[in-house]
């Protein structure tokens, strides 16, 4: 059975401690990159699904029903 990480760190010399800390930092960075890539892939899938929903042939394009200028209703805001 292998020793626990804290026990190995306590018994290690200076160079081995640096290696253990460096390995931990690399593992932490790799996990962060992995989670970031997973999130980016999920966002890409969601965006593709949203885009495909908008290509539905049963949907009609939006159209403008009426336009007006809000400034014409309230001339006090023009000053």
N, C-alpha and C positions, 0 to 999 in steps of 0.2 A: 504494500500500500504506500502511495507517495505521500510526502509531507505536505502540509498545507502551505499556501503561499506565504503567510506571515512567518512561519517557522523557517522556510527556505530563505526569506529575506534577512531574518535575524542572523542566520549562520553564514550568510554569503559575505564575500569580500567586497571591496569597493567596486571593482570592475564588474563582478557578477550582479551587484545591486543596480548598477547603471544599466546592465542588460535587462534585468527584470523590469525596471521602471520603463525602459524604452519599449520593451515588448508589450507592456500594459498600455502605453500611450498609442502604439500602433494598433492594438486591438480596439481601443476606444475610438480611434479615428476611422478604422475600417467599419465599425458598427454604425457610426454616424453617417458615413458615406452610403452604406447599404440602406439605411432608413431614408436618406434623402433621395436615393434613386428609386426606392419603392414608392415614395410619395410622388415623385415626378411622373412615374409610370401610371399611377392611379389618376393623376390630373390629366394626363394625355388620353387615357381611356375615357374619362368623363367628358372631356372636350369632344372627342370623336363621337361619342353617343349623342351629345347635345347637337352636334352638327348634323348627324344622320337624321335626328328627329325633325330638324328644320327642312330636310329634303322631302318630307312626306308629300306626295302628290295630292292628297286630299285637303291640304291646307292652302288657303289663298293668301296672296301677299297683302300686307297692310296697306290701307289707303287713307289719305287725309280726308276727313269729313268736313272740317271747317277750320279756317285760319282767322286769327284776329291779332291785333297789336295791342298789348296790354298798356303801352304808354299812351295810346289815344284815349283810354278810359280814365286815366289819372294824370292830368297835365302838371300837377304839383311836383311829381317826381322828376320832371325834366330839368328842373333848376339846379 
